């Protein structure tokens, strides 16, 4: 079976409305889309980290339009969508942190649930849109801590406010798809996408394993690990982004067939424990990298989480390309280049090109 690929010719001159473009995943996707000639309109809050990927990649220089605004502001969002006249919408704006959601549950639900409602309501009233991808998370499932991967038809759930809000966002997406976008009269077809634990260069978020590790190693401090035995589906950011783009292409060209939920995760061999990930990172970083377990009381986080991606493999012909060791190698390369004040837009585009031209054996 030949694998599908991201098609630059498809994206050339496409009008794309991208929420969350100032964030980690959104920043990488905005650059990739723009590099293929897409006319990208971004809509997001100001970057919430300093430094930020948005600034490191000089994204203002490549976007058609950048709206700094809140997706909870329905009128402003609708006006931005109408002005853009997008053919494709990719919704990534979110409150993405588990621990932050414990302290700020109302903001988390407002952003992740009502923000998704607002995006879908805005495109419901826009006749130019032909394909919409709503990005959620692997944590949307009702996690039973079992050893096999969750499939797209498993029940939604979520223990903490973040995970639960993403399960709610999936239910909202399903309801809008069935209520407004399933008939032959609707040219817009909608899919949702659930990725694993995404890692990559330029993530400076708080309370995330790799960003916390990079910060500690750069400053010569010891990294504190909360749960070294927790197992997650780790993947480089370019893996799910390629899935989202291939999914959007498929929706645009044959929408009804692909209008559903999709998992984009790593191979089973990259479902690793936190301890394995950090050991690999320390080994590649150098002798100054060190960690120890944090023995203080912590809020609940899932111990085991795994995705079944056979649907994306068989129906979209999508497969992951980079294993965990390669992903960590690229992250270290990215951050050491940033410390050396290199051109990060050029380096990030180089990594995208390397990913595109990686052949799966």
C-alpha positions in Angstrom: 0.0 0.0 0.0 1.4 3.4 -1.0 1.2 6.0 1.7 -0.7 9.3 1.3 1.3 12.5 1.5 0.7 16.2 2.1 0.3 17.7 -1.4 1.8 21.2 -1.8 -0.1 21.7 -5.1 -3.4 21.1 -3.3 -2.7 23.8 -0.7 -1.3 26.4 -3.1 -3.6 29.5 -3.0 -6.1 27.7 -0.7 -7.8 30.1 1.8 -7.3 28.6 5.3 -8.8 29.8 8.5 -6.6 28.5 11.4 -7.5 29.1 15.0 -4.7 28.8 17.6 -1.9 30.0 15.3 0.0 31.7 18.1 0.4 28.4 20.0 2.8 25.5 19.7 1.0 23.2 17.2 -0.7 26.1 15.5 2.6 27.9 14.9 4.2 24.8 13.2 1.1 24.3 11.1 0.8 28.0 10.1 4.4 27.9 8.8 3.9 24.6 7.0 0.7 25.8 5.3 2.3 29.1 4.3 5.4 27.4 2.9 3.1 25.5 0.5 1.4 28.8 -0.7 -1.7 28.6 1.3 -3.3 32.0 2.3 -3.5 31.5 6.1 -5.7 33.7 8.3 -4.9 33.1 11.9 -7.2 33.7 14.9 -5.8 33.3 18.5 -4.9 35.0 21.7 -1.6 36.6 22.2 1.2 34.0 22.7 1.1 32.8 26.3 4.8 32.1 26.7 7.9 34.2 26.5 9.8 33.3 24.4 7.1 32.2 22.0 7.1 30.1 18.8 5.0 32.8 17.1 7.9 35.3 17.5 10.7 32.8 17.0 9.3 31.8 13.6 8.5 35.4 12.6 5.0 34.2 11.6 3.7 37.7 11.1 5.8 37.7 7.9 4.1 34.7 6.3 0.5 34.9 7.3 -2.2 36.6 5.1 -3.9 37.9 8.3 -3.4 37.5 12.0 -6.3 38.2 14.3 -5.3 38.5 18.0 -8.7 37.7 19.6 -10.6 35.3 21.7 -12.7 32.4 20.1 -15.2 33.0 23.0 -16.1 36.4 21.3 -18.6 35.0 18.8 -19.3 38.2 16.9 -15.7 39.0 16.3 -15.0 35.4 15.3 -17.9 35.4 12.8 -16.7 38.6 11.3 -13.2 37.3 10.9 -14.5 34.1 9.2 -16.8 36.0 6.9 -13.9 38.4 5.9 -11.6 35.4 5.2 -14.0 33.4 3.0 -12.1 30.2 3.9 -12.2 27.0 1.9 -10.7 25.1 4.8 -11.0 25.6 8.5 -8.6 24.0 11.1 -9.6 24.6 14.7 -6.7 24.2 17.1 -7.3 27.1 19.6 -7.6 25.6 23.1 -6.7 25.7 26.8 -4.3 22.7 26.4 -2.9 22.0 29.9 -4.2 19.4 32.4 -2.8 21.0 35.6 -3.9 24.5 34.5 -7.4 23.2 34.1 -7.6 22.1 37.7 -7.0 25.7 38.8 -9.0 27.3 36.0 -11.9 25.0 35.1 -14.4 27.7 34.0 -11.9 29.2 31.5 -11.0 25.7 30.3 -14.6 24.7 29.6 -15.4 28.1 28.1 -12.5 27.9 25.7 -12.6 24.3 24.8 -16.3 23.7 24.6 -18.0 27.1 23.9 -15.0 28.1 21.7 -15.6 25.0 19.6 -19.3 25.8 19.5 -18.5 29.3 18.3 -16.2 28.1 15.5 -18.7 25.6 14.2 -21.5 28.2 14.5 -19.4 30.7 12.5 -18.7 28.3 9.7 -22.3 27.2 9.7 -23.1 30.6 8.4 -20.3 30.7 5.8 -20.9 29.1 2.5 -17.3 29.1 1.3 -16.1 26.3 3.6 -15.7 22.8 2.2 -13.6 21.1 4.8 -13.3 21.5 8.6 -10.9 19.7 11.0 -11.5 20.1 14.7 -8.5 19.2 16.7 -9.0 17.7 20.2 -6.8 15.2 22.0 -6.2 11.5 22.9 -7.3 12.4 26.5 -10.9 12.8 25.3 -11.6 9.1 25.9 -13.0 7.6 29.0 -9.6 6.2 30.2 -9.9 2.8 31.7 -6.1 2.4 32.0 -6.2 -0.7 29.8 -3.2 -1.9 27.7 -4.7 -1.7 24.2 -5.3 1.5 22.2 -8.5 3.4 22.2 -10.5 3.4 18.9 -12.5 6.3 17.5 -15.8 4.7 18.6 -14.8 4.4 22.2 -16.9 6.4 24.8 -15.8 10.0 25.6 -14.9 10.8 29.1 -12.1 12.6 30.9 -11.2 12.7 34.6 -9.8 16.3 34.8 -11.5 19.5 33.5 -9.1 19.6 30.5 -9.6 16.0 29.3 -13.4 16.2 30.0 -13.7 19.5 28.1 -12.1 17.9 25.1 -14.5 15.0 25.3 -17.3 17.6 25.3 -15.7 19.3 22.3 -15.9 16.0 20.4 -19.6 15.6 21.3 -20.2 19.2 20.2 -18.5 18.4 16.9 -20.5 15.2 16.4 -23.8 17.0 17.1 -23.0 19.9 14.6 -21.9 17.4 12.0 -25.1 15.4 12.2 -27.4 18.4 12.6 -26.0 20.8 10.1 -23.3 19.3 7.8 -24.4 15.8 7.0 -27.0 16.4 4.2 -26.1 16.6 0.6 -27.0 20.2 0.7 -24.0 21.0 2.8 -20.7 21.3 1.0 -18.8 21.6 4.2 -17.7 18.3 5.7 -16.4 18.0 9.3 -13.9 15.7 11.0 -12.3 15.6 14.4 -8.7 14.6 15.0 -7.2 13.2 18.2 -3.4 13.1 18.6 -1.1 11.7 21.2 1.5 13.5 23.4 2.9 15.9 20.9 6.5 17.1 21.3 8.8 19.3 19.2 11.0 22.4 19.1 9.6 25.7 20.2 7.2 24.5 23.0 7.8 26.7 26.0 4.5 25.8 27.8 4.4 25.3 31.6 3.8 21.8 33.1 4.8 19.8 30.0 7.5 17.2 30.2 9.8 18.2 27.3 9.5 22.0 27.8 10.2 21.6 31.5 13.2 19.4 30.7 14.7 21.8 28.2 14.3 24.7 30.5 16.0 22.8 33.4 18.8 21.5 31.2 19.5 24.9 29.6 19.7 26.5 33.1 21.7 23.7 34.6 18.9 22.7 37.1 17.7 19.2 38.0 14.4 18.3 36.3 11.7 17.2 38.8 9.5 14.4 37.4 6.0 13.8 38.9 5.2 10.3 37.6 8.1 8.5 35.9 6.1 5.4 35.2 3.2 7.1 33.4 3.0 5.8 29.8 2.0 8.0 26.9 1.9 7.9 23.0 4.8 10.3 22.3 5.1 11.7 18.8 6.9 14.6 17.0 4.6 17.4 16.2 5.0 16.9 12.5 3.3 13.5 12.8 -0.2 14.6 13.7 0.1 17.8 11.6 0.7 15.7 8.5 -2.4 13.7 9.5 -4.5 16.8 9.9 -3.4 18.0 6.4 -4.0 14.7 4.7 -7.4 14.5 6.5 -8.3 18.0 5.3 -7.3 17.1 1.7 -9.5 14.0 1.9 -12.5 15.9 3.3 -12.2 18.5 0.6 -12.0 16.0 -2.2 -14.4 13.3 -0.9 -16.0 14.7 2.2 -18.7 12.3 3.1 -16.4 9.3 3.2 -14.0 11.0 5.7 -16.4 13.0 7.9 -15.8 11.4 11.2 -13.3 11.1 14.1 -9.7 10.1 13.6 -6.7 9.1 15.8 -3.2 10.1 14.9 -0.7 8.5 17.2 2.8 6.8 17.2 3.6 3.2 16.6 3.2 0.9 19.5 7.0 1.0 20.2 6.8 4.7 21.0 4.2 4.3 23.7 6.9 4.9 26.4 7.1 5.7 30.0 8.1 9.2 31.2 11.3 7.7 32.6 12.2 6.2 29.2 11.6 9.6 27.4 13.7 11.6 29.9 16.5 9.0 29.9 16.7 9.3 26.1 16.6 13.1 26.3 19.3 13.2 28.9 21.5 10.8 26.9 21.2 13.0 23.8 21.5 16.3 25.6 24.7 15.6 27.4 26.2 15.1 30.9 24.7 18.3 32.4 21.1 16.9 32.0 19.8 15.3 35.2 16.4 14.5 36.8 14.8 13.2 40.0 11.3 12.2 41.1 9.1 14.8 42.8 7.7 13.2 45.9 5.1 15.9 46.7 1.4 15.4 46.3 0.1 15.8 42.8 -3.4 16.0 41.1 -4.6 13.0 39.3 -3.2 12.2 35.8 -3.8 9.1 33.8 -1.1 6.4 34.2 -1.6 4.6 30.8 -2.9 6.0 27.5 -2.6 4.5 24.1 -4.3 5.1 20.7 -5.3 2.7 18.0 -4.6 4.4 14.6 -5.5 1.5 12.3 -8.4 3.6 10.9 -6.1 6.4 9.7 -3.6 3.8 8.4 -6.2 1.9 6.3 -8.5 4.6 5.2 -6.3 7.7 5.0 -3.1 5.8 4.2 -1.3 7.7 7.0 1.6 6.3 9.0 4.0 7.9 11.5 7.6 8.4 10.2 9.8 9.5 13.1 10.4 7.3 16.2 10.9 8.8 19.6 14.7 8.9 19.3 14.5 10.8 16.1 11.9 13.2 17.6 14.1 14.0 20.6 17.1 14.5 18.3 15.1 17.1 16.3 14.0 18.8 19.5 17.5 19.1 20.8 18.7 20.4 17.4 16.0 23.0 17.4 16.6 24.3 20.9 20.4 24.4 20.6 19.9 26.3 17.3 17.6 28.8 19.1 20.2 29.3 21.8 22.8 29.9 19.1 20.5 32.6 17.7 20.1 30.9 14.3 17.3 31.7 11.8 14.5 29.6 13.4 12.0 30.0 10.5 14.6 28.5 8.1 15.6 25.7 10.5 11.9 24.8 11.2 11.3 24.7 7.4 14.3 22.4 7.0 12.9 20.0 9.6 9.6 20.0 7.8 11.4 19.2 4.6 13.4 16.4 6.3 10.1 14.9 7.6 8.4 15.1 4.2 11.3 13.3 2.6 11.7 10.6 5.2 10.8 7.2 3.7 9.2 4.5 5.8 11.0 1.2 5.6 
